[in-house]
Amino acid sequence: MVVVWNTLNISKGGEVTILAKAHTDVDIHTMKVAFFDDTRMVSCGRDNIRLWRMRNGTLRSCPVNLGEYHSMDFTDVAFEEGNSSNHYVDDRTLFASSRSGHIFEIDYSRVVIRNVRRLMPAQQQHANRREKWTFNTGPSIAINSISVSSSFCATGSEDGFLRLWPLDFSAVFLEAEHEGPVSLVSVSSDSLQVLAGTSNGNLGFLDVSSRGYNTLMRSHTDTVLGFSVDGIRRHLTTASSDGTVRIWNMDSLHQLYDFVSDDNPCSVAFHPREQVFSCGFSSGIVRVFDIPSAKLMAEHKQHRGEVVGLAFSPDGEFMYSADSHGSLALYNASEEDHNVIRAVCNVVARGTERAPDALAVSSDSRCLAFVGPTEYIVTIADSHSLDELLHVDVSILDVESPRLDSALKVCFPPASTEHLLVTTSANKILWVSTSTGRLLREVSKVHKHQCSSLAVSEDSRFLLTAGHNAVKVWDYNMQARH
């Protein structure tokens, strides 16, 4: 179904209403509104290009006669822009691109193909002869996006190139290579800049006159699984299921570094003093990297399950990791190779539900807390040796509860080592004494469903919780939320 919405009043807080809609059984990959008449649209997809017109609340369309090209996979459409006031609608030329590298010029008034070209990469010289490619042979350029100005055409292709062509497509006069397929191109109204977006999350623009390229933004292309903050340098590192770990400047939001792996990174932690971070992977491997040199400092393979927790002690002396099979490891972080000091099995609750922050270290670097060995127990251990100091059974803290409560996440407040925060399956936050295990206080009905994450501000004024598609900020010293 194709639906046309009226967005005229959206900036004024008005409603968005439906102007027209129509059922269609054709494949639509791209649909654009004509810049010269917002009642006219054009769409393209597999085996079709269609022109649309909205009139008196009715949306109608007609197909372009593709002739012998009826089996093409069309990717994008664009009208030639510039001098718009001097062009009658019927004089407009419509351009369409395809995955096979063909560029179609379409007569808008007659709804037929006027010209077809096939774009190919620059041909290579081989032993004093040039390979001859014909219209139907040779390696073509799979085009994902097209934008046309009054003086040139921009194409974005699967090979990662943004290319600028004269309108006769005789030869490329300017190009920019990207790290991934170019999925979107758009020429500015003055034809001086060309915006390009890629399928791997990059957005930038090419300055035509200076031939310079500027990156505006980078991003992950899949779920962000974990992050860590370097408060000294104001850097943020993120791990994503797209297979990359990226480091960002928190002030400019620009990406500084990226690390690519065939293994899936799932948890990360910054060293509190050095320009070093560690990363845990779904394979169980833990790697430590030096950031400025992008050097792999250490690699450990003692875990057999996915790494669900990774942390440094605030004094920077130790590092800890936990996996989904219940094992826990202690490392010497004062040495470059981060040697394993101790590894123990069956102490952390099994599973990946508590990833990526299954471990918490107290601000004085003396205690390590985690849920385990079962989901009902919270353990506080000596952070220098992993010796157990205290077990807290959260299932018996509320004697009036009709069912057993289990622990989800643990968190030490930065300004205090006297208590530990625990979120539970009964949608509560518990304040537990780190010396006696006694319940000091609790907050119920934190979210509509379970609280999936929590953190405390450095000055312990605010408590931040996340759950059920919401993030809440609490007064840390008050039981009532705001």
C-alpha positions, 0 to 999 in steps of 0.5 A: 500500500502507498499512503500520502500524508500531509505534514504541513503542520507538523512543525507547529505541533499539528496533526499528520493526516492521510491525504490519499492511499492506494493498493499496489502489488508492484515492488517499491524500493524507492519513492520520491516526491517531485521537487517541482510539484508535491502532488507528483511522485515516482517510484521504482523497484524490481521490474518497474518504474511508476509515475504517481499523481494525487488529485482530489484525494485519489492516488493513481499511477501509470507504469513506464514502458520498459520494453526489453528492460522489464526485468531490471532491478531499479534502485533509485530515481531522480529528476534533473534539477536546476532552472526549475521555473523555466521547465514545464512539467512535461519537459522534465527528464527522469533518471533511474538507476539499476543494480546492473549499472544501467542509467535510464533517461525517461521522457516524463510526458510520454512515459517511455525510455528516451536513452539507456547507458551502462556505467563501467569502471575505468578500463585497465590496460593489459600488455599494451592492449585494452580489453573491449567491453560492450554494452552487455559485457564487462564488469558494470557498476552496481548503482544504489543511488542517483542525484542529478543537478543542472550540470552533473550527475552523482552516483553512489555504488556498491563498490564504495565510490561516490562518482560525479559524471557529466550529463552525457556520462562520458567519463567520471570527473570526480570521485570519492572512495568510502569504506562501504557501499554508498547507499545515498547521494544528494546534490545540494541546490547550488551544486557545490556539495554532494552528500553521501551516506554509506551502508556501514553508517558513515555520512559525509559530503564532497566539496566539488570546487575544492575536491575535499571530503568531510565526514559528518558522522559515523555510526554502528550498523547494528545493536550496541551491546556495551559501552564504557566511559573514559572520564579523564579524556572524555572518550566513549567506547562502544561494542556492537554486534556489527563486529566493531568496537569504536571510540568516540569523542564525547564532546564532538561526538566524532569517531576517533578509532574503530577496531574490527573483528571477525568475533563478536565484541560484547563487552568493553571497559576503559582502563581508569588511567591509561589509554587502554581498553579491554574487550570481551567477545562472544567466543570467550576471548578477552583482548586488551588494546593500546588505543594510540598505537592500536596495538594488541597488548594481551589476549586471554582464552580461559573463558569458554562462554560469552564474556558477560562482564568486564571491569577494571578496579578504579585504582587500575591495578586489576582487571576482571572478566566473567563468562556465561558459563559461570567462570570468573577471572582476575588479572594483573592490570599493572603489567602490559600482558595482563597475566591471569592471577586467578580463575574460578569456575561456577561462581557467577550466575550462568546465562547472558541476561546480565551482560554486559555489566555483570560485574561491579567494583567498589570505589575503593577497589577493595570489593567485587560484586556479582550475581552468583553462583545462582540467580538468587544469590549476590556475592561480594568478594575480595577484589585482590584475591576473589575470596568470598566475603559475603553471600546475600540471598535476595529471595528471602529478603521479602518474606511476604512475597508470594514467589522467589525473587532473583537478582538481575544487576548489581551496582556500587554507588561511587561515593559510598562503599557501605552499601550495594544496589541490587535490581530484582526480578520483582521490579525492585531496587534493594540497598544492601549493607556490604558488611552485614548483608542486611536490607537497608531500604528498597524501592518497588515498581521501578518500571512497568517491567524489570529494570535492565540497567542502573547507575549512580552519579559520581556525587551520589545525587542521582540514580539512573534506571532503564527498563521497559523502553524508558530511562528514569532519573531518581533523587538518590536519597528519596524513595519516591521517583520523579 
